[in-house]
Amino acid sequence: MIDGLALGETTPGPLIMVVSFVAGAVAATLVTYFTFLPSFLFILAGGPLVESTHGNLKFTAPLTGITAAVVGMILNLAVFFAWHVFWPQGFEGRFDGISALIGLCDFWALFRYKVNVIPLILACGGAGLLLEFGKLWLARQGIVL
């Protein structure tokens, strides 16, 4: 399930991605159809109405609160994923320093050098894969880290 959630967070529509990952093609098709159809109808019908509310405080103030709630939810997910990546066996297990180093390098490249997000995700994923393949190769050689 955590793999499905992680996959879902990389693209729009995490719920749809998790259902696709867990339930199969038929359920994924039905859920996708019935999830996106009302959204498209609301956008097409309500778009002009939303545009007319710009500058009206009684409409924009609640949206500010909703934006703050969404930022809080994203931060909560970031902490949840960090916890499961840095401590794969929980806090009782060992700290994964290699993952933390990749995360720090990612943070540094993103904020210091303004590297675009997609190449950065690909580079960090590639680094993680190389390190895991390196661990497997070392394990086959009889070297345990």
Contacts in CASP RR format, 6 or more apart in sequence:
PFRMAT RR
TARGET T0000
AUTHOR 0000-0000-0000
METHOD contacts of the structure
MODEL  1
MIDGLALGETTPGPLIMVVSFVAGAVAATLVTYFTFLPSFLFILAGGPLV
ESTHGNLKFTAPLTGITAAVVGMILNLAVFFAWHVFWPQGFEGRFDGISA
LIGLCDFWALFRYKVNVIPLILACGGAGLLLEFGKLWLARQGIVL
1 18 0 8 1.000
1 22 0 8 1.000
2 84 0 8 1.000
3 21 0 8 1.000
4 17 0 8 1.000
4 18 0 8 1.000
4 21 0 8 1.000
4 22 0 8 1.000
5 14 0 8 1.000
5 18 0 8 1.000
6 81 0 8 1.000
7 17 0 8 1.000
7 18 0 8 1.000
7 21 0 8 1.000
8 14 0 8 1.000
8 16 0 8 1.000
8 17 0 8 1.000
8 18 0 8 1.000
8 21 0 8 1.000
9 77 0 8 1.000
9 81 0 8 1.000
10 121 0 8 1.000
11 17 0 8 1.000
15 31 0 8 1.000
15 35 0 8 1.000
16 28 0 8 1.000
16 31 0 8 1.000
16 32 0 8 1.000
16 35 0 8 1.000
19 27 0 8 1.000
19 28 0 8 1.000
19 31 0 8 1.000
20 28 0 8 1.000
20 32 0 8 1.000
23 31 0 8 1.000
53 59 0 8 1.000
53 60 0 8 1.000
54 60 0 8 1.000
83 90 0 8 1.000
84 90 0 8 1.000
85 96 0 8 1.000
85 99 0 8 1.000
86 95 0 8 1.000
86 96 0 8 1.000
86 97 0 8 1.000
86 99 0 8 1.000
86 100 0 8 1.000
87 93 0 8 1.000
87 94 0 8 1.000
87 95 0 8 1.000
87 96 0 8 1.000
88 96 0 8 1.000
98 128 0 8 1.000
98 131 0 8 1.000
99 128 0 8 1.000
102 124 0 8 1.000
102 125 0 8 1.000
102 127 0 8 1.000
102 128 0 8 1.000
102 131 0 8 1.000
103 124 0 8 1.000
105 124 0 8 1.000
106 120 0 8 1.000
106 124 0 8 1.000
109 115 0 8 1.000
109 120 0 8 1.000
110 117 0 8 1.000
110 120 0 8 1.000
135 145 0 8 1.000
138 144 0 8 1.000
138 145 0 8 1.000
END
